[in-house]
Amino acid sequence: MKYITLGQSNLKVSNICLGSMTWGTQNNQDDANQQIEYALAAGINFIDTAEMYAAPPSPETYGKTEKIIGHWLANNKQRRSELILTSKIAGNGLPWVRNGGDITGEAIIQSVDASLARLQTDYIDLYQLHWPNRTSPHFSKHWPGMLKFTEVDAKQHSAQMLEILQALDSCVKAGKIRYCGLSDDTTWGINEFIRLSEQHQLPRIVSIQNEFNLLHTKDWPYLIENCVHANVSYLPWSPLAGGVLSGKYLNGARPEGSRWNKAQRNGLFRDNTTVNQAVSAYMEIAQKHDLSMAQLALAWCNQVDGVASSIIGATSLVQLEENISAFDKSLSEELLSDIDSVMRQYPVPF
């Protein structure tokens, strides 16, 4: 297992981060316990969760994943120091979370306390903003015409960001969180948070997790270059594109219990002809080089310059073992050239 320093922090995290959003829907407590134990045994010390989980998000599943992790922590108190544990405050738009309201300083304080209670721990190593208050080009909103940046009141959002940093600062000083990060944000968001933290001597953002995979490379090269030079660790979420890059959804397949059989998940990762053609082409490359489709996708993501730690999830130990093994795979120049050819043919399939 390889370890990296998370941005300008003293946290040493594995280059594999165990995602948990299916714990509470597709996975139960016993499943989660097994995955945590397996991950720790493999050298993974980085676990990501969020107040919004389990997914798909709903009033009934809100907070369930944190409670599941909390149950494990309560029964393994002596092992808390083995984990670098992250969580996230949900952004606006979910009516059952703060009535759909923005992230504010008050919301930060309340949400941190609620997450600590569910997680049954005294501190969270990395606390992240799940998505910004302003609409950002994430969750498939990256197409021209879907956003109007000129209509955004940057000064208002900057003022909100300062209030958020001040609340995070109070949580750091209280020992409730150690470091702060972003999720589903942009280069402007990263740089404005850094500017405000430097100007007001407030906690500095150390990481950002955004969607990044063979089918969705919008952060390369500009945002990832920004992360490298600003020393903000880039953490790809959904390196398998919601399971699409496992190949299991090809030709309209819907395996029982899979994510695309769940409400609100169909369509988040587009099921269209172009996606199927791209995945089929990548499948041929994987077979040619004696890799599973998932291993190809994860190994590719891992070798991208500027990627710090990839967030992987699994609904079974078999899947988790296969996914972890991908990070030991070395991709030849021939294989990377094959991938590049497909990527040029299908640069933005969804």
C-alpha positions as CSV (number, residue, x, y, z in Angstrom):
1,M,0.0,0.0,0.0
2,K,1.2,3.5,-0.8
3,Y,0.6,6.5,1.4
4,I,0.5,10.2,0.7
5,T,0.4,13.3,2.8
6,L,-3.0,14.9,2.5
7,G,-2.3,18.5,1.2
8,Q,-0.8,20.8,3.8
9,S,-1.8,18.5,6.7
10,N,0.1,15.9,8.8
11,L,-2.3,13.1,7.7
12,K,-0.7,10.1,6.0
13,V,-3.5,8.4,4.0
14,S,-3.5,5.3,1.8
15,N,-3.8,5.9,-1.9
16,I,-7.0,3.9,-1.7
17,C,-9.9,5.4,0.2
18,L,-12.8,3.1,1.2
19,G,-16.1,4.6,0.2
20,S,-19.2,3.8,2.3
21,M,-22.3,5.3,0.6
22,T,-23.9,1.9,0.0
23,W,-23.8,1.0,3.7
24,G,-27.4,1.2,4.9
25,T,-29.0,0.4,1.5
26,Q,-27.1,-2.2,-0.5
27,N,-25.0,-3.3,2.5
28,N,-25.9,-3.9,6.1
29,Q,-23.9,-3.6,9.4
30,D,-22.2,-7.0,9.0
31,D,-21.2,-6.2,5.4
32,A,-19.7,-2.9,6.5
33,N,-17.9,-4.5,9.4
34,Q,-16.3,-7.0,7.1
35,Q,-15.3,-4.4,4.5
36,I,-13.7,-2.2,7.2
37,E,-11.8,-5.1,8.6
38,Y,-10.7,-6.3,5.2
39,A,-9.6,-2.8,4.2
40,L,-7.6,-2.3,7.4
41,A,-5.9,-5.6,6.9
42,A,-4.9,-4.6,3.4
43,G,-3.3,-1.4,4.6
44,I,-6.2,1.1,3.8
45,N,-6.5,3.6,6.6
46,F,-8.7,6.1,4.8
47,I,-12.6,5.9,5.0
48,D,-15.0,8.4,3.5
49,T,-18.6,9.0,4.5
50,A,-21.1,11.8,4.6
51,E,-24.1,12.9,6.6
52,M,-26.2,12.4,3.5
53,Y,-25.5,8.7,3.1
54,A,-26.7,6.0,2.6
55,A,-27.3,6.5,-1.1
56,P,-29.6,7.0,-2.9
57,P,-30.3,9.9,-0.6
58,S,-33.7,10.0,1.1
59,P,-35.1,11.0,4.5
60,E,-35.1,7.4,5.5
61,T,-31.4,6.7,4.7
62,Y,-30.1,10.1,5.9
63,G,-27.3,9.5,8.5
64,K,-27.5,5.7,8.3
65,T,-24.0,5.2,7.0
66,E,-22.4,7.3,9.8
67,K,-24.4,5.3,12.3
68,I,-23.1,2.0,10.8
69,I,-19.5,3.3,11.1
70,G,-20.2,4.5,14.6
71,H,-21.4,1.1,15.6
72,W,-18.1,-0.4,14.4
73,L,-16.1,2.3,16.2
74,A,-18.0,1.8,19.4
75,N,-17.0,-1.8,19.4
76,N,-13.4,-1.1,18.3
77,K,-12.5,2.0,20.3
78,Q,-8.9,1.0,20.6
79,R,-8.6,1.1,16.8
80,R,-9.9,4.6,16.2
81,S,-6.3,5.9,15.7
82,E,-5.8,3.5,12.8
83,L,-8.4,5.3,10.7
84,I,-8.3,8.6,8.9
85,L,-12.0,9.2,8.9
86,T,-13.8,11.8,6.7
87,S,-17.3,13.0,6.6
88,K,-19.2,15.7,4.7
89,I,-21.9,18.3,5.3
90,A,-24.6,18.1,2.7
91,G,-25.0,21.1,0.4
92,N,-28.3,22.8,-0.4
93,G,-31.3,21.3,-2.3
94,L,-32.3,18.3,-0.1
95,P,-35.6,19.3,1.6
96,W,-35.0,16.9,4.5
97,V,-31.6,18.5,5.4
98,R,-31.9,22.0,6.9
99,N,-35.1,22.4,4.7
100,G,-32.8,22.4,1.6
101,G,-30.9,25.5,2.8
102,D,-27.4,26.6,2.1
103,I,-24.3,25.6,4.1
104,T,-23.9,28.3,6.7
105,G,-21.7,28.7,9.8
106,E,-24.5,27.6,12.0
107,A,-25.2,24.6,9.8
108,I,-21.5,23.6,10.0
109,I,-21.6,23.6,13.9
110,Q,-24.8,21.7,14.0
111,S,-23.8,19.1,11.4
112,V,-20.4,18.5,12.9
113,D,-22.0,17.7,16.2
114,A,-24.6,15.5,14.7
115,S,-22.0,13.6,12.7
116,L,-19.8,13.1,15.8
117,A,-22.8,11.7,17.6
118,R,-23.7,9.2,14.8
119,L,-20.1,8.2,14.4
120,Q,-19.6,7.8,18.1
121,T,-16.2,9.5,18.0
122,D,-14.7,12.6,19.5
123,Y,-13.2,13.9,16.2
124,I,-13.4,13.7,12.4
125,D,-10.0,13.8,10.7
126,L,-11.2,15.5,7.5
127,Y,-14.5,17.4,7.3
128,Q,-15.7,18.4,3.8
129,L,-18.3,20.5,2.1
130,H,-20.3,18.0,-0.1
131,W,-21.0,20.6,-2.7
132,P,-20.9,24.4,-2.8
133,N,-23.8,26.7,-2.2
134,R,-23.6,28.0,-5.8
135,T,-24.4,25.7,-8.6
136,S,-21.3,24.0,-9.9
137,P,-20.5,22.0,-13.0
138,H,-20.8,18.7,-11.2
139,F,-23.4,15.9,-11.2
140,S,-23.5,16.2,-15.0
141,K,-24.0,20.0,-15.2
142,H,-20.7,20.5,-17.1
143,W,-22.3,21.2,-20.5
144,P,-22.2,24.7,-21.9
145,G,-25.6,26.4,-21.4
146,M,-26.4,24.6,-18.2
147,L,-24.7,27.2,-16.0
148,K,-24.4,31.0,-16.2
149,F,-21.3,32.1,-14.3
150,T,-21.9,35.8,-15.1
151,E,-25.1,35.6,-13.1
152,V,-23.4,34.4,-9.9
153,D,-22.9,37.0,-7.1
154,A,-19.2,36.1,-6.4
155,K,-19.0,38.6,-3.5
156,Q,-22.0,37.0,-1.8
157,H,-20.6,33.6,-2.2
158,S,-17.2,34.8,-0.9
159,A,-18.9,36.2,2.2
160,Q,-20.6,32.8,2.7
161,M,-17.3,31.0,2.3
162,L,-15.6,33.2,4.9
163,E,-18.5,32.4,7.3
164,I,-18.0,28.7,6.6
165,L,-14.3,28.9,7.3
166,Q,-14.8,30.7,10.5
167,A,-17.2,28.0,11.7
168,L,-14.8,25.3,10.6
169,D,-12.1,27.2,12.5
170,S,-14.2,27.0,15.7
171,C,-14.6,23.3,15.2
172,V,-10.8,22.8,14.7
173,K,-10.1,24.8,17.8
174,A,-12.6,22.7,19.8
175,G,-10.9,19.5,18.6
176,K,-14.0,18.3,16.8
177,I,-12.3,18.2,13.3
178,R,-8.7,18.2,12.3
179,Y,-8.7,19.4,8.7
180,C,-11.1,20.7,6.1
181,G,-11.8,19.8,2.5
182,L,-14.0,20.4,-0.5
183,S,-16.1,18.2,-2.8
184,D,-17.7,18.8,-6.1
185,D,-16.1,22.3,-6.4
186,T,-14.1,24.2,-9.0
187,T,-10.8,25.9,-9.4
188,W,-12.4,29.2,-8.4
189,G,-13.9,27.6,-5.3
190,I,-10.5,26.1,-4.3
191,N,-8.6,29.3,-4.8
192,E,-11.1,31.5,-3.1
193,F,-11.2,29.3,0.0
194,I,-7.4,29.4,0.0
195,R,-7.3,33.2,-0.4
196,L,-9.8,33.7,2.4
197,S,-7.9,31.3,4.7
198,E,-4.6,33.1,4.1
199,Q,-6.2,36.6,4.5
200,H,-8.0,35.8,7.7
201,Q,-5.7,33.1,9.2
202,L,-8.3,30.4,9.0
203,P,-8.0,26.6,8.3
204,R,-6.6,25.9,4.8
205,I,-8.4,23.5,2.5
206,V,-6.2,20.3,2.2
207,S,-8.2,18.3,-0.3
208,I,-11.0,18.1,-2.9
209,Q,-13.0,15.1,-4.1
210,N,-14.6,15.3,-7.5
211,E,-16.0,12.8,-10.0
212,F,-13.2,11.5,-12.2
213,N,-13.0,8.4,-14.4
214,L,-12.4,7.2,-17.9
215,L,-15.8,8.5,-19.0
216,H,-15.7,11.8,-17.1
217,T,-12.3,13.6,-17.2
218,K,-13.5,17.2,-17.1
219,D,-11.0,18.0,-14.2
220,W,-8.0,17.2,-16.4
221,P,-5.9,19.1,-16.8
222,Y,-6.9,22.5,-15.4
223,L,-8.4,21.7,-12.0
224,I,-5.8,18.9,-11.3
225,E,-3.0,21.2,-12.2
226,N,-4.4,23.8,-9.8
227,C,-4.5,21.1,-7.1
228,V,-0.9,20.1,-7.6
229,H,0.5,23.6,-7.5
230,A,-1.7,24.7,-4.6
231,N,-0.9,21.5,-2.6
232,V,-4.6,20.4,-2.4
233,S,-4.9,16.6,-2.7
234,Y,-7.1,15.5,-5.5
235,L,-9.4,12.6,-4.5
236,P,-11.4,11.1,-7.4
237,W,-14.9,9.8,-6.5
238,S,-16.7,7.3,-8.7
239,P,-13.6,6.0,-10.5
240,L,-15.8,3.2,-11.9
241,A,-18.5,5.7,-13.0
242,G,-21.1,4.3,-10.6
243,G,-20.3,0.8,-11.7
244,V,-20.6,1.5,-15.4
245,L,-16.9,0.8,-15.9
246,S,-17.2,-2.6,-14.4
247,G,-19.0,-3.5,-17.6
248,K,-22.0,-5.0,-15.7
249,Y,-24.5,-2.6,-17.3
250,L,-23.5,-3.3,-21.0
251,N,-26.3,-4.1,-23.4
252,G,-29.0,-3.0,-21.0
253,A,-28.1,-5.5,-18.3
254,R,-29.4,-4.7,-14.8
255,P,-28.0,-7.2,-12.3
256,E,-30.2,-7.8,-9.3
257,G,-29.2,-5.6,-6.4
258,S,-27.1,-3.3,-8.5
259,R,-27.1,0.5,-8.2
260,W,-29.0,1.1,-11.4
261,N,-31.9,-0.8,-10.0
262,K,-32.2,1.7,-7.2
263,A,-34.5,4.7,-7.4
264,Q,-32.8,8.0,-8.2
265,R,-29.7,6.4,-9.5
266,N,-30.8,5.7,-13.1
267,G,-29.6,8.5,-15.2
268,L,-27.0,10.0,-12.9
269,F,-24.4,8.1,-15.0
270,R,-25.9,8.3,-18.4
271,D,-27.1,5.1,-20.0
272,N,-26.8,5.9,-23.6
273,T,-25.4,4.5,-26.9
274,T,-22.1,6.5,-26.7
275,V,-21.4,5.3,-23.1
276,N,-22.0,1.7,-24.1
277,Q,-19.8,2.0,-27.2
278,A,-17.0,3.5,-25.0
279,V,-17.3,0.8,-22.3
280,S,-17.3,-1.9,-24.9
281,A,-14.1,-0.5,-26.4
282,Y,-12.5,-0.3,-23.0
283,M,-13.7,-3.9,-22.3
284,E,-11.8,-5.1,-25.4
285,I,-8.6,-3.4,-24.1
286,A,-9.0,-5.0,-20.7
287,Q,-9.4,-8.4,-22.2
288,K,-6.5,-7.9,-24.5
289,H,-4.2,-7.1,-21.5
290,D,-5.7,-9.7,-19.2
291,L,-7.3,-7.4,-16.8
292,S,-10.9,-7.1,-15.5
293,M,-12.8,-4.0,-16.7
294,A,-12.8,-2.6,-13.1
295,Q,-9.1,-3.2,-12.7
296,L,-8.4,-1.3,-16.0
297,A,-10.5,1.7,-14.9
298,L,-9.1,1.9,-11.4
299,A,-5.4,1.3,-12.4
300,W,-5.8,4.0,-15.0
301,C,-7.2,6.5,-12.5
302,N,-4.5,5.7,-10.0
303,Q,-1.7,6.5,-12.5
304,V,-3.0,9.9,-13.6
305,D,-0.5,12.5,-12.5
306,G,-1.9,14.5,-9.6
307,V,-4.3,11.9,-8.3
308,A,-3.7,11.4,-4.6
309,S,-6.2,8.8,-3.3
310,S,-9.0,7.1,-5.2
311,I,-12.3,6.5,-3.5
312,I,-13.6,3.0,-4.1
313,G,-16.7,1.3,-3.0
314,A,-18.0,-2.3,-3.2
315,T,-21.1,-4.2,-2.3
316,S,-19.2,-7.4,-1.7
317,L,-15.9,-8.6,-0.4
318,V,-15.2,-10.2,-3.7
319,Q,-15.6,-6.8,-5.5
320,L,-13.5,-5.1,-2.8
321,E,-10.7,-7.5,-3.2
322,E,-10.7,-7.1,-7.0
323,N,-10.8,-3.3,-6.8
324,I,-7.9,-3.2,-4.3
325,S,-5.8,-5.5,-6.5
326,A,-6.1,-3.0,-9.3
327,F,-3.8,-0.6,-7.5
328,D,-0.9,-3.1,-7.8
329,K,-1.3,-3.2,-11.6
330,S,1.3,-1.5,-13.8
331,L,0.0,-0.2,-17.1
332,S,2.3,-0.6,-20.1
333,E,2.8,2.1,-22.6
334,E,1.0,0.0,-25.2
335,L,-2.0,-0.3,-22.8
336,L,-2.0,3.4,-22.1
337,S,-1.9,4.1,-25.8
338,D,-4.9,1.8,-26.4
339,I,-6.8,3.7,-23.7
340,D,-5.8,7.1,-25.2
341,S,-7.2,6.0,-28.5
342,V,-10.6,5.2,-27.1
343,M,-10.6,8.3,-25.0
344,R,-10.0,10.5,-28.0
345,Q,-12.9,8.7,-29.8
346,Y,-15.2,9.1,-26.8
347,P,-13.9,12.1,-24.9
348,V,-17.2,13.1,-23.1
349,P,-19.7,10.3,-23.4
350,F,-22.0,11.6,-20.7
